[in-house]
Amino acid sequence: MLLLDASGRVLGGALKDPGGARDVTDAVAAYLAGVSQEAARTAKLLTLGGWTALAAEGKQGHVHLTALAGDVLLLVVRDRSVPMGRLAVIAQRAAGAARRWLEQQR
């Protein structure tokens, strides 16, 4: 799980590569910088309204990205054994906890 702002600054959490040997937190956070703007732009072009979450399935695992207050993003990653529906529930619960934590930091 990873909590970051729109510029890619890590606010909390950490990520390891699929083998669990290498920390990829900063690389993933840097890659996700700007995703919020791109998602908002795409949703606007498609007249979908504001975006709240993105989910993707991959060969190594599944990811769920949630837009929180302001430009804060929450990334939840799980292996392929976790169904996407369950990942969405996990992400929703984690987002609630992250929102409470962010409120306490203010």
Biopython code that builds the backbone (N, CA, C, O; Angstrom):
import numpy as np
from Bio.PDB.StructureBuilder import StructureBuilder

atoms = [
    (1, "MET", "N", (0.838, -1.171, 0.000)),
    (1, "MET", "CA", (0.000, 0.000, 0.000)),
    (1, "MET", "C", (0.887, 1.240, 0.000)),
    (1, "MET", "O", (1.949, 1.259, 0.622)),
    (2, "LEU", "N", (0.442, 2.255, -0.695)),
    (2, "LEU", "CA", (1.238, 3.460, -0.822)),
    (2, "LEU", "C", (0.322, 4.676, -0.854)),
    (2, "LEU", "O", (-0.647, 4.715, -1.612)),
    (3, "LEU", "N", (0.635, 5.658, -0.033)),
    (3, "LEU", "CA", (-0.096, 6.919, 0.021)),
    (3, "LEU", "C", (0.842, 7.991, -0.509)),
    (3, "LEU", "O", (1.960, 8.137, -0.016)),
    (4, "LEU", "N", (0.394, 8.746, -1.516)),
    (4, "LEU", "CA", (1.270, 9.744, -2.110)),
    (4, "LEU", "C", (0.481, 10.952, -2.571)),
    (4, "LEU", "O", (-0.736, 10.892, -2.746)),
    (5, "ASP", "N", (1.200, 12.058, -2.766)),
    (5, "ASP", "CA", (0.535, 13.245, -3.298)),
    (5, "ASP", "C", (0.702, 13.270, -4.815)),
    (5, "ASP", "O", (1.393, 12.426, -5.385)),
    (6, "ALA", "N", (0.071, 14.234, -5.456)),
    (6, "ALA", "CA", (0.053, 14.286, -6.920)),
    (6, "ALA", "C", (1.429, 14.513, -7.529)),
    (6, "ALA", "O", (1.641, 14.208, -8.702)),
    (7, "SER", "N", (2.363, 15.042, -6.754)),
    (7, "SER", "CA", (3.712, 15.258, -7.278)),
    (7, "SER", "C", (4.603, 14.036, -7.089)),
    (7, "SER", "O", (5.778, 14.065, -7.455)),
    (8, "GLY", "N", (4.058, 12.963, -6.520)),
    (8, "GLY", "CA", (4.832, 11.738, -6.337)),
    (8, "GLY", "C", (5.559, 11.645, -5.011)),
    (8, "GLY", "O", (6.370, 10.741, -4.813)),
    (9, "ARG", "N", (5.282, 12.565, -4.102)),
    (9, "ARG", "CA", (5.922, 12.519, -2.780)),
    (9, "ARG", "C", (5.206, 11.479, -1.925)),
    (9, "ARG", "O", (3.984, 11.514, -1.784)),
    (10, "VAL", "N", (5.972, 10.559, -1.360)),
    (10, "VAL", "CA", (5.410, 9.488, -0.534)),
    (10, "VAL", "C", (5.001, 10.050, 0.822)),
    (10, "VAL", "O", (5.804, 10.668, 1.521)),
    (11, "LEU", "N", (3.738, 9.824, 1.181)),
    (11, "LEU", "CA", (3.207, 10.265, 2.471)),
    (11, "LEU", "C", (3.159, 9.121, 3.472)),
    (11, "LEU", "O", (3.151, 9.346, 4.682)),
    (12, "GLY", "N", (3.126, 7.903, 2.967)),
    (12, "GLY", "CA", (3.090, 6.737, 3.843)),
    (12, "GLY", "C", (3.078, 5.456, 3.042)),
    (12, "GLY", "O", (2.730, 5.448, 1.861)),
    (13, "GLY", "N", (3.460, 4.375, 3.691)),
    (13, "GLY", "CA", (3.450, 3.069, 3.052)),
    (13, "GLY", "C", (4.744, 2.758, 2.339)),
    (13, "GLY", "O", (5.686, 3.550, 2.342)),
    (14, "ALA", "N", (4.773, 1.591, 1.729)),
    (14, "ALA", "CA", (5.946, 1.134, 0.990)),
    (14, "ALA", "C", (5.521, 0.017, 0.046)),
    (14, "ALA", "O", (4.495, -0.633, 0.251)),
    (15, "LEU", "N", (6.320, -0.193, -0.983)),
    (15, "LEU", "CA", (6.068, -1.266, -1.943)),
    (15, "LEU", "C", (7.361, -2.009, -2.239)),
    (15, "LEU", "O", (8.432, -1.410, -2.330)),
    (16, "LYS", "N", (7.244, -3.309, -2.385)),
    (16, "LYS", "CA", (8.368, -4.159, -2.796)),
    (16, "LYS", "C", (8.064, -4.710, -4.181)),
    (16, "LYS", "O", (6.908, -4.740, -4.603)),
    (17, "ASP", "N", (9.102, -5.146, -4.886)),
    (17, "ASP", "CA", (8.884, -5.795, -6.174)),
    (17, "ASP", "C", (8.183, -7.134, -5.948)),
    (17, "ASP", "O", (8.107, -7.594, -4.808)),
    (18, "PRO", "N", (7.668, -7.773, -7.004)),
    (18, "PRO", "CA", (6.921, -9.021, -6.816)),
    (18, "PRO", "C", (7.684, -10.099, -6.049)),
    (18, "PRO", "O", (7.070, -10.919, -5.367)),
    (19, "GLY", "N", (8.991, -10.109, -6.150)),
    (19, "GLY", "CA", (9.796, -11.079, -5.408)),
    (19, "GLY", "C", (9.994, -10.701, -3.959)),
    (19, "GLY", "O", (10.430, -11.522, -3.152)),
    (20, "GLY", "N", (9.678, -9.469, -3.623)),
    (20, "GLY", "CA", (9.808, -8.990, -2.252)),
    (20, "GLY", "C", (11.214, -8.599, -1.844)),
    (20, "GLY", "O", (11.463, -8.320, -0.671)),
    (21, "ALA", "N", (12.137, -8.574, -2.795)),
    (21, "ALA", "CA", (13.532, -8.304, -2.457)),
    (21, "ALA", "C", (13.916, -6.829, -2.563)),
    (21, "ALA", "O", (14.781, -6.357, -1.826)),
    (22, "ARG", "N", (13.284, -6.114, -3.467)),
    (22, "ARG", "CA", (13.717, -4.746, -3.760)),
    (22, "ARG", "C", (12.608, -3.753, -3.454)),
    (22, "ARG", "O", (11.451, -3.967, -3.818)),
    (23, "ASP", "N", (12.970, -2.663, -2.781)),
    (23, "ASP", "CA", (12.013, -1.592, -2.497)),
    (23, "ASP", "C", (11.794, -0.780, -3.773)),
    (23, "ASP", "O", (12.745, -0.273, -4.367)),
    (24, "VAL", "N", (10.538, -0.662, -4.184)),
    (24, "VAL", "CA", (10.206, 0.085, -5.399)),
    (24, "VAL", "C", (9.308, 1.281, -5.095)),
    (24, "VAL", "O", (8.688, 1.846, -5.996)),
    (25, "THR", "N", (9.244, 1.659, -3.828)),
    (25, "THR", "CA", (8.351, 2.730, -3.382)),
    (25, "THR", "C", (8.556, 4.020, -4.166)),
    (25, "THR", "O", (7.612, 4.546, -4.754)),
    (26, "ASP", "N", (9.777, 4.528, -4.177)),
    (26, "ASP", "CA", (10.036, 5.816, -4.821)),
    (26, "ASP", "C", (9.826, 5.758, -6.331)),
    (26, "ASP", "O", (9.314, 6.706, -6.925)),
    (27, "ALA", "N", (10.219, 4.655, -6.946)),
    (27, "ALA", "CA", (10.043, 4.515, -8.395)),
    (27, "ALA", "C", (8.563, 4.507, -8.766)),
    (27, "ALA", "O", (8.163, 5.163, -9.727)),
    (28, "VAL", "N", (7.755, 3.776, -8.016)),
    (28, "VAL", "CA", (6.316, 3.722, -8.293)),
    (28, "VAL", "C", (5.676, 5.080, -8.028)),
    (28, "VAL", "O", (4.844, 5.536, -8.812)),
    (29, "ALA", "N", (6.057, 5.725, -6.934)),
    (29, "ALA", "CA", (5.500, 7.042, -6.610)),
    (29, "ALA", "C", (5.826, 8.052, -7.712)),
    (29, "ALA", "O", (4.969, 8.843, -8.104)),
    (30, "ALA", "N", (7.057, 8.024, -8.208)),
    (30, "ALA", "CA", (7.444, 8.940, -9.281)),
    (30, "ALA", "C", (6.650, 8.648, -10.553)),
    (30, "ALA", "O", (6.242, 9.567, -11.263)),
    (31, "TYR", "N", (6.436, 7.381, -10.831)),
    (31, "TYR", "CA", (5.677, 6.994, -12.020)),
    (31, "TYR", "C", (4.227, 7.467, -11.919)),
    (31, "TYR", "O", (3.628, 7.864, -12.918)),
    (32, "LEU", "N", (3.670, 7.422, -10.710)),
    (32, "LEU", "CA", (2.270, 7.807, -10.516)),
    (32, "LEU", "C", (2.058, 9.318, -10.441)),
    (32, "LEU", "O", (0.920, 9.785, -10.481)),
    (33, "ALA", "N", (3.136, 10.079, -10.333)),
    (33, "ALA", "CA", (3.005, 11.540, -10.313)),
    (33, "ALA", "C", (2.322, 11.984, -11.605)),
    (33, "ALA", "O", (2.771, 11.642, -12.698)),
    (34, "GLY", "N", (1.283, 12.712, -11.482)),
    (34, "GLY", "CA", (0.554, 13.187, -12.647)),
    (34, "GLY", "C", (-0.604, 12.301, -13.075)),
    (34, "GLY", "O", (-1.385, 12.688, -13.945)),
    (35, "VAL", "N", (-0.730, 11.123, -12.483)),
    (35, "VAL", "CA", (-1.823, 10.219, -12.853)),
    (35, "VAL", "C", (-3.174, 10.857, -12.562)),
    (35, "VAL", "O", (-4.115, 10.710, -13.343)),
    (36, "SER", "N", (-3.272, 11.554, -11.454)),
    (36, "SER", "CA", (-4.535, 12.188, -11.090)),
    (36, "SER", "C", (-4.972, 13.179, -12.166)),
    (36, "SER", "O", (-6.143, 13.213, -12.546)),
    (37, "GLN", "N", (-4.035, 13.978, -12.651)),
    (37, "GLN", "CA", (-4.358, 14.951, -13.696)),
    (37, "GLN", "C", (-4.762, 14.261, -14.990)),
    (37, "GLN", "O", (-5.711, 14.680, -15.654)),
    (38, "GLU", "N", (-4.042, 13.203, -15.346)),
    (38, "GLU", "CA", (-4.369, 12.470, -16.572)),
    (38, "GLU", "C", (-5.729, 11.790, -16.473)),
    (38, "GLU", "O", (-6.498, 11.790, -17.434)),
    (39, "ALA", "N", (-6.026, 11.209, -15.311)),
    (39, "ALA", "CA", (-7.324, 10.559, -15.117)),
    (39, "ALA", "C", (-8.448, 11.588, -15.197)),
    (39, "ALA", "O", (-9.486, 11.329, -15.806)),
    (40, "ALA", "N", (-8.247, 12.750, -14.587)),
    (40, "ALA", "CA", (-9.262, 13.807, -14.632)),
    (40, "ALA", "C", (-9.465, 14.299, -16.062)),
    (40, "ALA", "O", (-10.596, 14.522, -16.495)),
    (41, "ARG", "N", (-8.378, 14.465, -16.781)),
    (41, "ARG", "CA", (-8.463, 14.926, -18.172)),
    (41, "ARG", "C", (-9.197, 13.900, -19.042)),
    (41, "ARG", "O", (-10.050, 14.263, -19.851)),
    (42, "THR", "N", (-8.863, 12.633, -18.871)),
    (42, "THR", "CA", (-9.514, 11.577, -19.650)),
    (42, "THR", "C", (-10.998, 11.485, -19.326)),
    (42, "THR", "O", (-11.829, 11.372, -20.228)),
    (43, "ALA", "N", (-11.333, 11.534, -18.036)),
    (43, "ALA", "CA", (-12.741, 11.477, -17.628)),
    (43, "ALA", "C", (-13.517, 12.657, -18.207)),
    (43, "ALA", "O", (-14.672, 12.512, -18.609)),
    (44, "LYS", "N", (-12.880, 13.820, -18.246)),
    (44, "LYS", "CA", (-13.540, 15.005, -18.803)),
    (44, "LYS", "C", (-13.767, 14.842, -20.304)),
    (44, "LYS", "O", (-14.847, 15.151, -20.808)),
    (45, "LEU", "N", (-12.749, 14.357, -21.019)),
    (45, "LEU", "CA", (-12.887, 14.152, -22.463)),
    (45, "LEU", "C", (-13.986, 13.150, -22.795)),
    (45, "LEU", "O", (-14.670, 13.277, -23.811)),
    (46, "LEU", "N", (-14.148, 12.161, -21.936)),
    (46, "LEU", "CA", (-15.170, 11.136, -22.152)),
    (46, "LEU", "C", (-16.501, 11.500, -21.500)),
    (46, "LEU", "O", (-17.446, 10.712, -21.518)),
    (47, "THR", "N", (-16.565, 12.694, -20.928)),
    (47, "THR", "CA", (-17.745, 13.190, -20.198)),
    (47, "THR", "C", (-18.255, 12.175, -19.168)),
    (47, "THR", "O", (-19.446, 11.873, -19.103)),
    (48, "LEU", "N", (-17.324, 11.665, -18.374)),
    (48, "LEU", "CA", (-17.660, 10.701, -17.326)),
    (48, "LEU", "C", (-17.848, 11.354, -15.965)),
    (48, "LEU", "O", (-18.285, 10.697, -15.020)),
    (49, "GLY", "N", (-17.527, 12.628, -15.853)),
    (49, "GLY", "CA", (-17.550, 13.279, -14.545)),
    (49, "GLY", "C", (-16.206, 13.102, -13.863)),
    (49, "GLY", "O", (-15.228, 12.695, -14.490)),
    (50, "GLY", "N", (-16.164, 13.411, -12.570)),
    (50, "GLY", "CA", (-14.919, 13.280, -11.819)),
    (50, "GLY", "C", (-14.562, 11.826, -11.573)),
    (50, "GLY", "O", (-15.441, 10.976, -11.434)),
    (51, "TRP", "N", (-13.280, 11.548, -11.522)),
    (51, "TRP", "CA", (-12.855, 10.176, -11.274)),
    (51, "TRP", "C", (-12.622, 9.970, -9.783)),
    (51, "TRP", "O", (-12.219, 10.895, -9.078)),
    (52, "THR", "N", (-12.874, 8.772, -9.312)),
    (52, "THR", "CA", (-12.653, 8.448, -7.898)),
    (52, "THR", "C", (-11.681, 7.299, -7.726)),
    (52, "THR", "O", (-10.991, 7.220, -6.710)),
    (53, "ALA", "N", (-11.617, 6.405, -8.706)),
    (53, "ALA", "CA", (-10.722, 5.254, -8.578)),
    (53, "ALA", "C", (-10.427, 4.655, -9.946)),
    (53, "ALA", "O", (-11.209, 4.782, -10.888)),
    (54, "LEU", "N", (-9.280, 4.001, -10.024)),
    (54, "LEU", "CA", (-8.871, 3.253, -11.211)),
    (54, "LEU", "C", (-8.415, 1.881, -10.749)),
    (54, "LEU", "O", (-7.800, 1.751, -9.691)),
    (55, "ALA", "N", (-8.709, 0.869, -11.530)),
    (55, "ALA", "CA", (-8.262, -0.485, -11.198)),
    (55, "ALA", "C", (-7.684, -1.125, -12.448)),
    (55, "ALA", "O", (-8.140, -0.863, -13.560)),
    (56, "ALA", "N", (-6.674, -1.969, -12.256)),
    (56, "ALA", "CA", (-6.062, -2.663, -13.387)),
    (56, "ALA", "C", (-5.604, -4.046, -12.951)),
    (56, "ALA", "O", (-5.145, -4.252, -11.828)),
    (57, "GLU", "N", (-5.743, -4.983, -13.877)),
    (57, "GLU", "CA", (-5.263, -6.340, -13.657)),
    (57, "GLU", "C", (-3.983, -6.525, -14.455)),
    (57, "GLU", "O", (-3.876, -6.050, -15.586)),
    (58, "GLY", "N", (-3.011, -7.215, -13.868)),
    (58, "GLY", "CA", (-1.754, -7.471, -14.556)),
    (58, "GLY", "C", (-1.315, -8.912, -14.394)),
    (58, "GLY", "O", (-1.930, -9.677, -13.652)),
    (59, "LYS", "N", (-0.261, -9.278, -15.083)),
    (59, "LYS", "CA", (0.262, -10.644, -14.993)),
    (59, "LYS", "C", (0.811, -10.947, -13.606)),
    (59, "LYS", "O", (0.689, -12.071, -13.119)),
    (60, "GLN", "N", (1.412, -9.953, -12.971)),
    (60, "GLN", "CA", (2.012, -10.147, -11.651)),
    (60, "GLN", "C", (1.046, -9.868, -10.508)),
    (60, "GLN", "O", (1.250, -10.347, -9.392)),
    (61, "GLY", "N", (-0.008, -9.093, -10.780)),
    (61, "GLY", "CA", (-0.941, -8.751, -9.715)),
    (61, "GLY", "C", (-1.938, -7.703, -10.159)),
    (61, "GLY", "O", (-2.002, -7.334, -11.332)),
    (62, "HIS", "N", (-2.708, -7.236, -9.205)),
    (62, "HIS", "CA", (-3.746, -6.241, -9.458)),
    (62, "HIS", "C", (-3.429, -4.963, -8.687)),
    (62, "HIS", "O", (-2.818, -5.006, -7.619)),
    (63, "VAL", "N", (-3.849, -3.829, -9.238)),
    (63, "VAL", "CA", (-3.659, -2.542, -8.571)),
    (63, "VAL", "C", (-4.986, -1.797, -8.522)),
    (63, "VAL", "O", (-5.833, -1.934, -9.405)),
    (64, "HIS", "N", (-5.140, -1.014, -7.477)),
    (64, "HIS", "CA", (-6.327, -0.166, -7.321)),
    (64, "HIS", "C", (-5.831, 1.181, -6.827)),
    (64, "HIS", "O", (-5.180, 1.267, -5.785)),
    (65, "LEU", "N", (-6.136, 2.228, -7.570)),
    (65, "LEU", "CA", (-5.711, 3.584, -7.242)),
    (65, "LEU", "C", (-6.942, 4.400, -6.892)),
    (65, "LEU", "O", (-7.876, 4.496, -7.688)),
    (66, "THR", "N", (-6.946, 4.992, -5.696)),
    (66, "THR", "CA", (-8.085, 5.767, -5.214)),
    (66, "THR", "C", (-7.681, 7.222, -5.040)),
    (66, "THR", "O", (-6.621, 7.517, -4.488)),
    (67, "ALA", "N", (-8.530, 8.132, -5.512)),
    (67, "ALA", "CA", (-8.320, 9.563, -5.302)),
    (67, "ALA", "C", (-8.902, 9.930, -3.942)),
    (67, "ALA", "O", (-10.085, 9.710, -3.683)),
    (68, "LEU", "N", (-8.071, 10.484, -3.086)),
    (68, "LEU", "CA", (-8.523, 10.918, -1.761)),
    (68, "LEU", "C", (-8.658, 12.435, -1.757)),
    (68, "LEU", "O", (-8.660, 13.058, -2.818)),
    (69, "ALA", "N", (-8.768, 13.028, -0.588)),
    (69, "ALA", "CA", (-8.912, 14.478, -0.438)),
    (69, "ALA", "C", (-7.766, 15.214, -1.129)),
    (69, "ALA", "O", (-6.607, 14.808, -1.050)),
    (70, "GLY", "N", (-8.115, 16.291, -1.798)),
    (70, "GLY", "CA", (-7.092, 17.067, -2.488)),
    (70, "GLY", "C", (-6.481, 16.246, -3.611)),
    (70, "GLY", "O", (-7.197, 15.601, -4.377)),
    (71, "ASP", "N", (-5.183, 16.272, -3.704)),
    (71, "ASP", "CA", (-4.476, 15.518, -4.740)),
    (71, "ASP", "C", (-3.773, 14.295, -4.173)),
    (71, "ASP", "O", (-2.758, 13.858, -4.717)),
    (72, "VAL", "N", (-4.290, 13.747, -3.105)),
    (72, "VAL", "CA", (-3.669, 12.579, -2.476)),
    (72, "VAL", "C", (-4.219, 11.307, -3.111)),
    (72, "VAL", "O", (-5.420, 11.183, -3.347)),
    (73, "LEU", "N", (-3.323, 10.368, -3.383)),
    (73, "LEU", "CA", (-3.686, 9.098, -3.996)),
    (73, "LEU", "C", (-3.317, 7.944, -3.074)),
    (73, "LEU", "O", (-2.333, 8.009, -2.337)),
    (74, "LEU", "N", (-4.115, 6.900, -3.127)),
    (74, "LEU", "CA", (-3.836, 5.671, -2.385)),
    (74, "LEU", "C", (-3.734, 4.536, -3.388)),
    (74, "LEU", "O", (-4.676, 4.266, -4.132)),
    (75, "LEU", "N", (-2.584, 3.872, -3.403)),
    (75, "LEU", "CA", (-2.366, 2.728, -4.281)),
    (75, "LEU", "C", (-2.363, 1.460, -3.441)),
    (75, "LEU", "O", (-1.605, 1.341, -2.478)),
    (76, "VAL", "N", (-3.216, 0.515, -3.814)),
    (76, "VAL", "CA", (-3.263, -0.786, -3.149)),
    (76, "VAL", "C", (-2.896, -1.830, -4.196)),
    (76, "VAL", "O", (-3.480, -1.870, -5.279)),
    (77, "VAL", "N", (-1.928, -2.672, -3.866)),
    (77, "VAL", "CA", (-1.433, -3.693, -4.783)),
    (77, "VAL", "C", (-1.579, -5.056, -4.121)),
    (77, "VAL", "O", (-1.235, -5.218, -2.950)),
    (78, "ARG", "N", (-2.083, -6.030, -4.860)),
    (78, "ARG", "CA", (-2.205, -7.402, -4.360)),
    (78, "ARG", "C", (-1.869, -8.369, -5.490)),
    (78, "ARG", "O", (-1.948, -8.014, -6.666)),
    (79, "ASP", "N", (-1.496, -9.587, -5.126)),
    (79, "ASP", "CA", (-1.189, -10.572, -6.163)),
    (79, "ASP", "C", (-2.473, -11.046, -6.843)),
    (79, "ASP", "O", (-3.578, -10.714, -6.416)),
    (80, "ARG", "N", (-2.306, -11.821, -7.898)),
    (80, "ARG", "CA", (-3.445, -12.234, -8.729)),
    (80, "ARG", "C", (-4.441, -13.126, -8.006)),
    (80, "ARG", "O", (-5.565, -13.304, -8.475)),
    (81, "SER", "N", (-4.043, -13.690, -6.870)),
    (81, "SER", "CA", (-4.976, -14.562, -6.146)),
    (81, "SER", "C", (-6.118, -13.772, -5.501)),
    (81, "SER", "O", (-7.138, -14.350, -5.128)),
    (82, "VAL", "N", (-5.949, -12.470, -5.370)),
    (82, "VAL", "CA", (-6.996, -11.619, -4.791)),
    (82, "VAL", "C", (-7.895, -11.123, -5.926)),
    (82, "VAL", "O", (-7.428, -10.399, -6.806)),
    (83, "PRO", "N", (-9.168, -11.499, -5.917)),
    (83, "PRO", "CA", (-10.084, -11.040, -6.971)),
    (83, "PRO", "C", (-10.222, -9.513, -6.959)),
    (83, "PRO", "O", (-10.091, -8.878, -5.912)),
    (84, "MET", "N", (-10.486, -8.938, -8.129)),
    (84, "MET", "CA", (-10.599, -7.481, -8.238)),
    (84, "MET", "C", (-11.690, -6.913, -7.338)),
    (84, "MET", "O", (-11.522, -5.829, -6.780)),
    (85, "GLY", "N", (-12.795, -7.619, -7.189)),
    (85, "GLY", "CA", (-13.862, -7.140, -6.306)),
    (85, "GLY", "C", (-13.400, -7.042, -4.866)),
    (85, "GLY", "O", (-13.712, -6.078, -4.168)),
    (86, "ARG", "N", (-12.658, -8.040, -4.427)),
    (86, "ARG", "CA", (-12.125, -8.016, -3.064)),
    (86, "ARG", "C", (-11.092, -6.904, -2.921)),
    (86, "ARG", "O", (-11.038, -6.228, -1.893)),
    (87, "LEU", "N", (-10.277, -6.717, -3.950)),
    (87, "LEU", "CA", (-9.289, -5.639, -3.912)),
    (87, "LEU", "C", (-9.985, -4.286, -3.786)),
    (87, "LEU", "O", (-9.503, -3.408, -3.069)),
    (88, "ALA", "N", (-11.104, -4.109, -4.471)),
    (88, "ALA", "CA", (-11.857, -2.852, -4.370)),
    (88, "ALA", "C", (-12.359, -2.629, -2.951)),
    (88, "ALA", "O", (-12.333, -1.502, -2.456)),
    (89, "VAL", "N", (-12.814, -3.688, -2.292)),
    (89, "VAL", "CA", (-13.275, -3.573, -0.900)),
    (89, "VAL", "C", (-12.104, -3.236, 0.015)),
    (89, "VAL", "O", (-12.222, -2.373, 0.885)),
    (90, "ILE", "N", (-10.976, -3.911, -0.179)),
    (90, "ILE", "CA", (-9.771, -3.624, 0.616)),
    (90, "ILE", "C", (-9.359, -2.169, 0.420)),
    (90, "ILE", "O", (-9.041, -1.473, 1.385)),
    (91, "ALA", "N", (-9.367, -1.712, -0.831)),
    (91, "ALA", "CA", (-8.977, -0.333, -1.132)),
    (91, "ALA", "C", (-9.937, 0.664, -0.500)),
    (91, "ALA", "O", (-9.514, 1.712, -0.010)),
    (92, "GLN", "N", (-11.223, 0.344, -0.508)),
    (92, "GLN", "CA", (-12.216, 1.235, 0.096)),
    (92, "GLN", "C", (-11.976, 1.369, 1.597)),
    (92, "GLN", "O", (-12.027, 2.473, 2.137)),
    (93, "ARG", "N", (-11.719, 0.265, 2.262)),
    (93, "ARG", "CA", (-11.436, 0.305, 3.705)),
    (93, "ARG", "C", (-10.141, 1.050, 3.991)),
    (93, "ARG", "O", (-10.065, 1.848, 4.926)),
    (94, "ALA", "N", (-9.127, 0.786, 3.184)),
    (94, "ALA", "CA", (-7.848, 1.477, 3.362)),
    (94, "ALA", "C", (-8.003, 2.973, 3.111)),
    (94, "ALA", "O", (-7.371, 3.784, 3.788)),
    (95, "ALA", "N", (-8.833, 3.340, 2.148)),
    (95, "ALA", "CA", (-9.067, 4.759, 1.858)),
    (95, "ALA", "C", (-9.717, 5.456, 3.043)),
    (95, "ALA", "O", (-9.376, 6.597, 3.355)),
    (96, "GLY", "N", (-10.649, 4.780, 3.706)),
    (96, "GLY", "CA", (-11.269, 5.353, 4.901)),
    (96, "GLY", "C", (-10.246, 5.606, 5.989)),
    (96, "GLY", "O", (-10.247, 6.663, 6.619)),
    (97, "ALA", "N", (-9.367, 4.631, 6.211)),
    (97, "ALA", "CA", (-8.312, 4.789, 7.217)),
    (97, "ALA", "C", (-7.344, 5.899, 6.815)),
    (97, "ALA", "O", (-6.905, 6.677, 7.662)),
    (98, "ALA", "N", (-7.012, 5.975, 5.533)),
    (98, "ALA", "CA", (-6.097, 7.014, 5.055)),
    (98, "ALA", "C", (-6.708, 8.402, 5.216)),
    (98, "ALA", "O", (-6.014, 9.347, 5.593)),
    (99, "ARG", "N", (-7.997, 8.530, 4.933)),
    (99, "ARG", "CA", (-8.662, 9.829, 5.113)),
    (99, "ARG", "C", (-8.629, 10.267, 6.575)),
    (99, "ARG", "O", (-8.368, 11.431, 6.878)),
    (100, "ARG", "N", (-8.896, 9.328, 7.472)),
    (100, "ARG", "CA", (-8.844, 9.663, 8.907)),
    (100, "ARG", "C", (-7.434, 10.079, 9.303)),
    (100, "ARG", "O", (-7.267, 11.042, 10.052)),
    (101, "TRP", "N", (-6.426, 9.380, 8.819)),
    (101, "TRP", "CA", (-5.039, 9.709, 9.131)),
    (101, "TRP", "C", (-4.686, 11.093, 8.588)),
    (101, "TRP", "O", (-4.042, 11.886, 9.275)),
    (102, "LEU", "N", (-5.106, 11.383, 7.360)),
    (102, "LEU", "CA", (-4.829, 12.693, 6.772)),
    (102, "LEU", "C", (-5.482, 13.813, 7.577)),
    (102, "LEU", "O", (-4.885, 14.874, 7.760)),
    (103, "GLU", "N", (-6.697, 13.585, 8.054)),
    (103, "GLU", "CA", (-7.384, 14.578, 8.895)),
    (103, "GLU", "C", (-6.597, 14.844, 10.172)),
    (103, "GLU", "O", (-6.483, 15.990, 10.607)),
    (104, "GLN", "N", (-6.061, 13.800, 10.767)),
    (104, "GLN", "CA", (-5.297, 13.948, 12.008)),
    (104, "GLN", "C", (-4.001, 14.715, 11.778)),
    (104, "GLN", "O", (-3.489, 15.346, 12.703)),
    (105, "GLN", "N", (-3.463, 14.672, 10.563)),
    (105, "GLN", "CA", (-2.201, 15.341, 10.260)),
    (105, "GLN", "C", (-2.376, 16.841, 10.066)),
    (105, "GLN", "O", (-1.400, 17.591, 10.090)),
    (106, "ARG", "N", (-3.608, 17.277, 9.876)),
    (106, "ARG", "CA", (-3.862, 18.712, 9.643)),
    (106, "ARG", "C", (-3.825, 19.491, 10.910)),
    (106, "ARG", "O", (-4.017, 20.706, 10.893)),
]
sb = StructureBuilder()
sb.init_structure("model")
sb.init_model(0)
sb.init_chain("A")
sb.init_seg("    ")
for serial, (resi, resn, name, xyz) in enumerate(atoms, 1):
    if name == "N":
        sb.init_residue(resn, " ", resi, " ")
    sb.init_atom(name, np.array(xyz, "f"), 0.0, 1.0, " ", f" {name:<3s}", serial, name[0])
structure = sb.get_structure()
